[in-house]
């Protein structure tokens, strides 16, 4: 091969026979000149319209190098029908500054000797258009690296592009126009630098099937300002970093059969102005940042898996203008956070479809704030919320909230169990089986909740009576504290009802509050049944306080 390289002039064709199947004579790589064509015996050889040799896939020659790139490109080269086995610090095919356009077709890059440390295919700083068609890469290093190319690199959708890396990023593209490109199969395992990374790219890119298993802080699938990207199917498992991170890629459409992340400092699923995402299954746990974090945009984002225990928030939805964020089950154990948090959303909806179990300490467990036009739905029942001084369910400052299903329970030992202020309860209602609040300033506050739906505390049967409160299965609200307060939303009050529609409270035991057991004004209907109010509720009968067990005003 070295002799052919020395003899060939610009624009000539170099034909490489299979030989005896070894790399003898083929082990020093080749540096192409402008307009040269490198043809291996696996592809037909045609000159001047005449076919001189038929291609034979079984007789693909294998070229290698340990001291430089196996094939170093110039301008307007064609490379076809060869196998490349880079070793050590060598790439399979490399092009750089000054190299203008070319075609790579029917090329196999496979590591068969000394472990390669450089990308199998690397184009950095090139110009013109490169077309890659029918490429297979199997390597322990980076599969394809494209960076700062001023022209275009097209992975031809009419061919088959298969990239597999067993120790590094499979596809890394930065600042490159990809035209209309398709990656048929991309696999990465054992990578600490992510599996697929596209940053500041343009074009319409499709990943038909991905399988990524990574470790380290880099997202397994990372798309940042990446143009129009479609991921049709695949699975992702990440340890130490996010499974998926989309940023400023509003035209992305990602569908994954499963995506899981464990012990990530950067959360599990991150979507920031990132288009539409659908993940059918998976688990996120051990997260230090929000397990599912959706910021901005209006594309639908669905994670149908399970959000498990971790010190970070379970779900964060902020600055959304439309679309629906949907997650499945949430199960977070006792720690400093774990909350479901919605803030600053002007439109769209968040739907939690599975059972939710949260123990968030001083943090609110379920929180929607400053989100006019946004809708929060907790569906399916099985809500189990426990806090210390954090509110159990809080919805403040606009939007709509509904909680449906059976077996929904809220317990707090210092916060408000339910606090809905300036936020509409939707027509499906806010239904809880039980509410337990011990201490704090209030147990339940409903203030300005609209005319669509109501709070319902149902209990689970039993007889709730002064002689025996064991049957008060709707919960216990006791011992709130606070100074004398004649406002419409006074502290030291078990249940505050103001401008709210028809709350229905069943089988509740409310007792021993600093000012009032129940204080209401502008209440449009109230059902208080099978409940007990006793103990000492208020100590100041003087105007304007008029403390008492139940005080209702128009």
C-alpha positions as CSV (number, residue, x, y, z in Angstrom):
1,X,0.0,0.0,0.0
2,X,2.9,2.3,0.7
3,X,4.2,1.8,-2.8
4,X,0.8,2.5,-4.3
5,X,0.6,5.7,-2.3
6,X,4.0,6.8,-3.5
7,X,3.2,6.1,-7.1
8,X,-0.4,7.5,-7.3
9,X,-0.9,11.0,-8.5
10,X,-3.8,13.4,-7.7
11,X,-7.0,12.2,-9.2
12,X,-5.9,8.6,-9.6
13,X,-7.6,5.4,-8.3
14,X,-6.0,3.0,-5.9
15,X,-7.4,-0.5,-5.9
16,X,-6.7,-2.7,-2.9
17,X,-7.1,-6.5,-3.2
18,X,-8.1,-8.7,-0.3
19,X,-4.7,-10.4,-0.5
20,X,-4.2,-13.3,2.0
21,X,-6.5,-11.8,4.5
22,X,-3.8,-10.4,6.8
23,X,-2.7,-6.8,7.2
24,X,0.8,-7.5,5.8
25,X,1.7,-4.6,3.6
26,X,-1.5,-2.9,4.7
27,X,-0.3,-1.8,8.1
28,X,1.1,1.7,7.6
29,X,-2.0,3.6,6.7
30,X,-2.4,5.8,3.6
31,X,-2.3,9.5,3.1
32,X,-4.5,10.4,0.1
33,X,-4.0,13.2,-2.4
34,X,-6.7,15.5,-3.7
35,X,-9.3,13.7,-5.9
36,X,-8.0,10.3,-5.3
37,X,-10.3,7.3,-5.1
38,X,-9.5,4.4,-2.7
39,X,-11.3,1.2,-3.7
40,X,-11.2,-2.1,-1.8
41,X,-12.1,-5.4,-3.3
42,X,-15.4,-5.4,-1.6
43,X,-16.7,-2.8,-4.0
44,X,-16.8,-2.8,-7.8
45,X,-13.9,-1.1,-9.7
46,X,-15.2,0.9,-12.6
47,X,-13.1,3.3,-14.8
48,X,-14.4,5.2,-17.7
49,X,-17.8,3.5,-17.5
50,X,-16.2,0.0,-17.7
51,X,-16.4,-2.4,-14.8
52,X,-13.0,-3.9,-14.3
53,X,-13.8,-5.9,-11.2
54,X,-16.9,-7.0,-9.5
55,X,-17.2,-6.3,-5.8
56,X,-17.0,-9.2,-3.4
57,X,-18.1,-8.5,0.2
58,X,-16.2,-11.6,1.4
59,X,-12.9,-10.1,0.1
60,X,-12.9,-6.8,1.9
61,X,-9.2,-5.8,2.5
62,X,-8.3,-4.8,6.1
63,X,-6.0,-1.7,6.4
64,X,-4.5,-0.7,9.7
65,X,-2.0,1.6,11.3
66,X,-0.5,2.1,14.8
67,X,1.4,5.4,14.2
68,X,-1.1,7.5,12.2
69,X,-4.5,7.6,10.8
70,X,-5.4,4.6,8.6
71,X,-6.8,6.8,5.9
72,X,-5.9,10.5,6.0
73,X,-8.2,12.4,3.7
74,X,-7.4,15.3,1.3
75,X,-10.1,17.0,-0.8
76,X,-12.8,15.3,-2.9
77,X,-11.7,11.8,-2.0
78,X,-13.8,8.7,-2.3
79,X,-13.2,5.8,0.0
80,X,-15.1,2.6,-0.6
81,X,-15.1,-1.2,-0.1
82,X,-12.4,-1.3,2.6
83,X,-12.1,-2.4,6.2
84,X,-10.1,-0.3,8.6
85,X,-8.6,-1.4,11.9
86,X,-7.1,1.6,13.7
87,X,-4.8,0.8,16.6
88,X,-3.5,3.0,19.4
89,X,-3.5,6.7,18.6
90,X,-4.9,6.4,15.1
91,X,-8.3,7.1,13.5
92,X,-9.9,4.9,10.9
93,X,-10.6,7.9,8.6
94,X,-9.6,11.5,9.4
95,X,-10.1,14.8,7.6
96,X,-9.1,18.2,8.8
97,X,-8.6,21.9,7.8
98,X,-8.0,22.2,4.1
99,X,-9.9,19.1,3.2
100,X,-12.9,19.9,1.0
101,X,-15.7,17.4,0.6
102,X,-15.6,13.7,-0.1
103,X,-17.5,10.4,-0.1
104,X,-17.2,7.5,2.3
105,X,-19.3,4.4,1.3
106,X,-19.3,0.7,2.1
107,X,-16.7,1.2,4.9
108,X,-16.2,-1.0,7.9
109,X,-14.1,0.3,10.9
110,X,-13.4,-2.5,13.4
111,X,-10.9,-2.6,16.2
112,X,-9.1,-5.9,15.9
113,X,-5.6,-5.2,17.4
114,X,-4.1,-2.8,19.9
115,X,-7.0,-0.9,21.4
116,X,-7.7,2.3,19.5
117,X,-7.9,5.6,21.4
118,X,-8.9,8.0,18.6
119,X,-12.3,8.3,16.9
120,X,-13.0,5.7,14.2
121,X,-14.3,8.5,11.9
122,X,-13.1,12.1,12.5
123,X,-13.8,15.2,10.5
124,X,-12.7,18.4,12.2
125,X,-12.5,21.8,10.5
126,X,-13.3,20.5,7.0
127,X,-15.3,22.4,4.3
128,X,-17.5,21.3,1.4
129,X,-19.9,18.4,1.6
130,X,-19.0,15.0,2.8
131,X,-21.4,12.1,2.2
132,X,-21.2,9.0,4.3
133,X,-23.2,5.9,3.1
134,X,-23.1,2.3,4.3
135,X,-20.8,2.7,7.3
136,X,-20.2,0.1,10.1
137,X,-18.2,1.1,13.1
138,X,-17.2,-1.1,16.0
139,X,-14.7,0.5,18.3
140,X,-13.7,1.0,22.0
141,X,-13.1,4.7,21.2
142,X,-15.3,7.4,19.9
143,X,-17.3,6.1,16.9
144,X,-17.9,9.3,14.9
145,X,-16.6,12.7,15.8
146,X,-17.6,15.8,13.7
147,X,-16.5,19.2,14.9
148,X,-16.4,22.8,13.5
149,X,-17.0,21.7,9.9
150,X,-17.9,24.7,7.8
151,X,-19.5,22.7,5.1
152,X,-21.9,19.8,5.5
153,X,-21.6,16.1,6.6
154,X,-24.5,13.9,5.5
155,X,-25.1,10.4,6.8
156,X,-27.0,9.3,3.8
157,X,-30.5,8.0,4.7
158,X,-30.5,5.6,1.6
159,X,-27.6,3.7,3.2
160,X,-27.1,2.0,6.5
161,X,-25.1,3.7,9.3
162,X,-24.3,1.5,12.3
163,X,-22.1,2.8,15.1
164,X,-21.1,0.9,18.2
165,X,-18.6,2.0,20.9
166,X,-17.7,-0.1,23.9
167,X,-15.8,2.5,25.8
168,X,-16.6,6.1,24.7
169,X,-19.1,8.3,23.0
170,X,-20.6,6.7,19.9
171,X,-21.6,9.9,18.1
172,X,-20.2,13.3,18.9
173,X,-21.1,16.3,16.7
174,X,-20.3,19.9,17.4
175,X,-20.9,23.0,15.2
176,X,-21.6,21.0,12.0
177,X,-24.5,21.0,9.5
178,X,-25.8,17.4,9.1
179,X,-28.1,18.1,6.3
180,X,-30.6,15.3,6.1
181,X,-28.9,12.4,7.9
182,X,-30.0,9.1,9.4
183,X,-28.2,6.9,11.9
184,X,-29.8,3.5,11.7
185,X,-28.2,1.9,14.8
186,X,-26.2,3.7,17.5
187,X,-24.9,1.7,20.5
188,X,-22.6,2.9,23.3
189,X,-21.6,1.0,26.5
190,X,-19.1,1.7,29.2
191,X,-18.8,5.3,28.2
192,X,-18.0,8.0,30.8
193,X,-18.5,10.8,28.2
194,X,-22.0,10.1,27.1
195,X,-23.4,8.1,24.2
196,X,-24.7,10.6,21.7
197,X,-23.9,14.3,21.9
198,X,-25.1,16.9,19.4
199,X,-24.2,20.6,20.2
200,X,-24.8,23.6,18.0
201,X,-25.7,21.5,15.0
202,X,-28.2,22.0,12.1
203,X,-30.1,19.8,9.7
204,X,-32.7,17.1,10.0
205,X,-31.2,14.1,11.8
206,X,-32.9,10.8,12.6
207,X,-31.7,8.1,15.0
208,X,-33.7,5.1,14.2
209,X,-32.6,2.9,17.1
210,X,-30.3,3.7,20.0
211,X,-29.0,1.6,22.9
212,X,-26.9,3.6,25.4
213,X,-25.4,2.5,28.7
214,X,-23.1,5.2,30.2
215,X,-21.5,6.3,33.5
216,X,-20.3,9.7,34.5
217,X,-21.9,13.1,34.6
218,X,-22.3,13.6,30.8
219,X,-25.9,12.8,29.6
220,X,-26.2,9.6,27.8
221,X,-28.2,11.4,25.1
222,X,-27.5,15.1,25.0
223,X,-29.0,17.5,22.4
224,X,-28.2,21.2,22.8
225,X,-29.2,23.6,20.1
226,X,-29.3,20.7,17.8
227,X,-31.8,21.5,15.0
228,X,-34.4,19.0,14.0
229,X,-33.6,15.7,15.7
230,X,-35.8,12.6,15.8
231,X,-35.1,9.5,17.9
232,X,-37.5,6.8,16.9
233,X,-36.8,4.1,19.4
234,X,-34.3,2.8,21.9
235,X,-33.2,2.3,25.5
236,X,-30.9,4.3,27.8
237,X,-29.3,3.4,31.1
238,X,-27.2,6.0,32.8
239,X,-25.3,5.9,36.1
240,X,-24.0,9.2,37.6
241,X,-25.6,11.4,34.9
242,X,-28.8,12.1,33.1
243,X,-30.2,9.6,30.7
244,X,-31.6,12.4,28.5
245,X,-30.8,16.1,28.3
246,X,-32.4,18.4,25.7
247,X,-31.6,22.1,25.6
248,X,-32.8,24.7,23.1
249,X,-33.8,22.0,20.6
250,X,-37.6,22.8,20.3
251,X,-38.0,20.7,17.1
252,X,-36.7,17.5,18.7
253,X,-39.0,14.5,18.8
254,X,-37.6,11.8,21.1
255,X,-39.3,8.4,21.6
256,X,-37.6,5.9,23.9
257,X,-38.8,2.5,25.0
258,X,-37.0,2.9,28.3
259,X,-34.7,5.4,30.0
260,X,-33.2,5.0,33.4
261,X,-30.8,7.1,35.5
262,X,-29.2,6.3,38.9
263,X,-27.2,8.6,41.3
264,X,-27.1,11.5,38.9
265,X,-25.9,14.9,40.0
266,X,-27.7,16.4,37.1
267,X,-31.1,14.7,37.4
268,X,-32.5,11.9,35.1
269,X,-34.6,13.5,32.4
270,X,-33.9,17.1,31.5
271,X,-35.9,19.0,28.9
272,X,-35.3,22.8,28.5
273,X,-37.1,24.2,25.5
274,X,-36.5,20.8,24.0
275,X,-39.4,19.7,21.9
276,X,-41.5,16.5,22.5
277,X,-40.3,13.6,24.5
278,X,-42.0,10.2,25.1
279,X,-40.3,7.7,27.4
280,X,-42.4,4.6,27.9
281,X,-40.7,3.0,30.9
282,X,-37.6,3.3,33.2
283,X,-36.6,4.4,36.7
284,X,-34.9,7.5,38.0
285,X,-33.4,7.3,41.5
286,X,-30.6,8.7,43.6
287,X,-30.9,12.0,41.8
288,X,-29.3,15.1,43.4
289,X,-31.2,17.4,41.0
290,X,-34.8,17.0,39.9
291,X,-35.4,13.5,38.6
292,X,-37.6,14.9,35.8
293,X,-36.9,18.6,35.0
294,X,-38.9,20.4,32.3
295,X,-38.3,24.1,31.7
296,X,-39.9,26.2,29.0
297,X,-41.4,25.2,25.7
298,X,-44.8,23.8,24.8
299,X,-44.0,20.3,23.6
300,X,-45.5,17.3,25.3
301,X,-43.1,15.5,27.7
302,X,-44.0,12.0,29.0
303,X,-42.1,9.8,31.4
304,X,-44.1,6.6,31.9
305,X,-41.6,5.1,34.3
306,X,-41.1,5.4,38.0
307,X,-39.5,8.3,39.9
308,X,-37.8,6.7,42.9
309,X,-36.0,7.9,46.0
310,X,-33.4,10.6,45.8
311,X,-32.4,13.8,47.7
312,X,-33.4,16.0,44.8
313,X,-36.8,17.1,43.7
314,X,-38.9,14.4,42.1
315,X,-40.5,16.6,39.4
316,X,-39.8,20.2,38.4
317,X,-41.9,22.0,35.8
318,X,-41.1,25.7,35.2
319,X,-41.8,28.5,32.7
320,X,-44.0,26.3,30.4
321,X,-46.3,28.0,27.9
322,X,-48.2,25.0,26.7
323,X,-48.2,21.2,26.2
324,X,-48.6,18.5,28.8
325,X,-45.9,17.1,31.1
326,X,-47.0,13.6,32.2
327,X,-45.2,11.3,34.7
328,X,-46.1,7.9,36.1
329,X,-45.5,6.7,39.7
330,X,-43.5,8.7,42.2
331,X,-42.0,7.1,45.3
332,X,-39.6,9.2,47.3
333,X,-38.5,8.3,50.8
334,X,-37.8,10.6,53.7
335,X,-35.2,13.2,52.9
336,X,-34.8,17.0,52.6
337,X,-36.7,17.3,49.3
338,X,-38.3,15.0,46.8
339,X,-41.1,17.5,46.1
340,X,-43.2,17.9,43.0
341,X,-42.7,21.5,42.1
342,X,-44.4,23.7,39.5
343,X,-43.5,27.4,39.2
344,X,-43.9,30.2,36.8
345,X,-45.9,28.4,34.1
346,X,-48.3,30.5,31.9
347,X,-49.9,27.6,30.1
348,X,-50.0,23.8,29.6
349,X,-50.6,21.1,32.2
350,X,-48.8,18.6,34.4
351,X,-50.4,15.2,35.0
352,X,-49.1,12.7,37.5
353,X,-50.8,9.4,36.6
354,X,-49.5,6.9,39.1
355,X,-49.4,6.6,42.9
356,X,-47.4,9.3,44.6
357,X,-45.6,8.7,47.8
358,X,-43.6,11.7,49.2
359,X,-41.8,12.4,52.5
360,X,-40.2,15.8,52.1
361,X,-39.6,17.1,55.6
362,X,-39.5,20.9,55.6
363,X,-40.1,21.2,51.9
364,X,-43.6,21.2,50.4
365,X,-44.5,17.9,49.0
366,X,-46.7,19.0,46.1
367,X,-46.4,22.7,45.1
368,X,-47.7,24.8,42.3
369,X,-46.9,28.5,42.5
370,X,-47.3,31.5,40.1
371,X,-48.7,29.4,37.3
372,X,-51.8,31.0,35.9
373,X,-53.2,29.1,32.9
374,X,-51.4,25.9,34.1
375,X,-53.3,22.8,35.3
376,X,-52.0,20.2,37.8
377,X,-53.7,16.9,37.9
378,X,-52.9,14.2,40.4
379,X,-54.7,11.1,39.1
380,X,-55.2,7.5,40.0
381,X,-55.3,7.7,43.8
382,X,-52.8,6.3,46.2
383,X,-51.4,9.7,47.1
384,X,-49.3,9.5,50.3
385,X,-47.8,12.7,51.5
386,X,-45.8,13.3,54.7
387,X,-44.0,16.4,55.8
388,X,-42.7,18.1,58.9
389,X,-42.9,21.9,58.5
390,X,-43.5,21.8,54.8
391,X,-47.0,22.1,53.3
392,X,-48.5,18.9,52.1
393,X,-50.3,20.2,49.0
394,X,-50.0,23.8,48.1
395,X,-51.3,25.7,45.1
396,X,-50.8,29.4,45.2
397,X,-51.0,32.2,42.7
398,X,-53.2,30.9,39.8
399,X,-53.9,27.9,37.7
400,X,-56.1,24.9,38.4
401,X,-55.5,21.8,40.6
402,X,-57.4,18.5,40.8
403,X,-56.7,15.4,42.9
404,X,-58.8,12.4,42.1
405,X,-58.9,8.7,42.9
406,X,-59.1,7.0,46.3
407,X,-56.7,6.5,49.2
408,X,-55.2,10.0,49.0
409,X,-53.7,10.9,52.4
410,X,-51.8,13.9,53.6
411,X,-49.9,14.2,56.9
412,X,-47.9,17.1,58.3
413,X,-46.5,17.9,61.7
414,X,-45.9,21.6,61.3
415,X,-47.1,22.8,57.9
416,X,-50.4,23.1,56.2
417,X,-51.8,19.8,55.0
418,X,-53.7,21.6,52.2
419,X,-53.2,25.2,51.1
420,X,-55.0,26.4,48.0
421,X,-54.8,30.2,47.6
422,X,-55.8,32.1,44.6
423,X,-55.9,28.9,42.6
424,X,-59.0,27.2,41.1
425,X,-60.0,23.7,42.2
426,X,-61.0,22.0,39.0
427,X,-64.4,20.5,38.3
428,X,-63.0,17.0,39.1
429,X,-62.4,18.2,42.7
430,X,-59.7,17.8,45.2
431,X,-60.5,14.5,46.9
432,X,-58.6,13.2,49.9
433,X,-59.3,10.2,52.1
434,X,-57.6,11.8,55.2
435,X,-55.9,14.9,56.4
436,X,-53.7,14.9,59.4
437,X,-52.1,18.2,60.7
438,X,-50.5,18.6,64.0
439,X,-49.3,22.1,65.0
440,X,-48.2,24.8,62.6
441,X,-50.4,27.9,61.9
442,X,-53.2,26.1,59.9
443,X,-54.2,22.6,58.9
444,X,-56.3,23.4,55.8
445,X,-56.6,26.8,54.0
446,X,-58.9,27.3,51.0
447,X,-58.8,30.9,49.9
448,X,-60.1,32.0,46.5
449,X,-60.6,28.6,44.9
450,X,-63.1,29.4,42.2
451,X,-66.5,27.9,41.4
452,X,-65.6,24.7,39.5
453,X,-64.8,22.1,42.2
454,X,-64.5,21.5,45.9
455,X,-62.3,20.0,48.5
456,X,-63.7,16.6,49.7
457,X,-62.4,14.7,52.7
458,X,-64.1,11.4,52.6
459,X,-62.7,9.2,55.4
460,X,-62.8,5.5,55.0
461,X,-65.8,4.5,57.0
462,X,-66.2,4.1,60.8
463,X,-68.0,6.1,63.4
464,X,-66.5,9.4,64.4
465,X,-67.9,10.4,67.7
466,X,-66.9,12.5,70.7
467,X,-66.9,9.3,72.9
468,X,-64.6,7.5,70.5
469,X,-62.5,9.3,67.9
470,X,-60.9,6.1,66.5
471,X,-63.5,6.2,63.8
472,X,-62.5,9.6,62.6
473,X,-60.9,8.2,59.5
474,X,-61.0,11.5,57.6
475,X,-58.1,12.6,59.8
476,X,-57.2,14.8,62.7
477,X,-56.4,18.5,62.7
478,X,-55.1,19.7,66.0
479,X,-53.1,22.2,68.0
480,X,-52.4,25.0,65.5
481,X,-50.8,28.1,67.0
482,X,-50.7,31.8,66.5
483,X,-51.5,35.2,68.0
484,X,-55.0,36.7,68.1
485,X,-56.0,37.2,64.5
486,X,-59.3,38.7,63.2
487,X,-58.3,38.5,59.5
488,X,-60.2,36.4,57.0
489,X,-57.3,33.9,56.9
490,X,-56.3,33.8,60.6
491,X,-53.4,31.8,62.1
492,X,-54.1,29.4,64.9
493,X,-57.0,28.0,63.0
494,X,-57.5,24.4,62.0
495,X,-59.6,24.9,58.9
496,X,-59.8,28.3,57.0
497,X,-62.4,28.6,54.3
498,X,-62.6,31.9,52.3
499,X,-64.3,32.4,49.0
500,X,-64.5,28.7,48.3
501,X,-67.1,26.4,46.8
502,X,-68.9,23.8,48.9
503,X,-66.2,22.0,50.8
504,X,-67.3,18.5,52.1
505,X,-65.6,17.4,55.3
506,X,-66.4,13.9,56.6
507,X,-65.2,12.1,59.6
508,X,-62.7,14.7,60.8
509,X,-61.5,15.3,64.4
510,X,-60.7,19.0,64.8
511,X,-59.6,20.2,68.2
512,X,-57.4,22.5,70.4
513,X,-56.6,25.5,68.2
514,X,-55.3,28.9,69.4
515,X,-58.1,30.8,67.7
516,X,-60.7,28.8,65.8
517,X,-61.4,25.2,64.8
518,X,-63.1,26.4,61.6
519,X,-63.2,29.9,60.3
520,X,-65.2,30.7,57.2
521,X,-66.2,33.7,55.1
522,X,-67.8,33.8,51.6
523,X,-68.2,30.0,51.7
524,X,-70.7,28.8,49.0
525,X,-72.0,25.8,50.7
526,X,-70.4,23.6,53.4
527,X,-70.9,20.0,54.5
528,X,-69.5,19.0,57.8
529,X,-70.7,15.6,58.7
530,X,-69.9,12.7,61.0
531,X,-67.1,14.8,62.6
532,X,-66.0,15.9,66.0
533,X,-64.9,19.4,67.1
534,X,-63.8,19.5,70.7
535,X,-61.1,20.7,73.0
536,X,-60.2,24.3,73.5
537,X,-60.5,26.4,70.4
538,X,-59.7,30.1,71.0
539,X,-59.5,32.1,74.2
540,X,-60.6,35.6,73.2
541,X,-64.3,36.4,72.9
542,X,-63.7,40.1,72.5
543,X,-64.4,41.9,69.2
544,X,-63.0,41.8,66.6
545,X,-61.7,38.3,67.3
546,X,-64.7,36.4,68.6
547,X,-62.7,33.2,68.9
548,X,-64.7,30.0,68.8
549,X,-65.1,26.4,67.5
550,X,-66.9,27.3,64.3
551,X,-67.2,30.9,63.0
552,X,-68.8,31.4,59.6
553,X,-69.5,34.8,58.1
554,X,-70.9,36.0,54.8
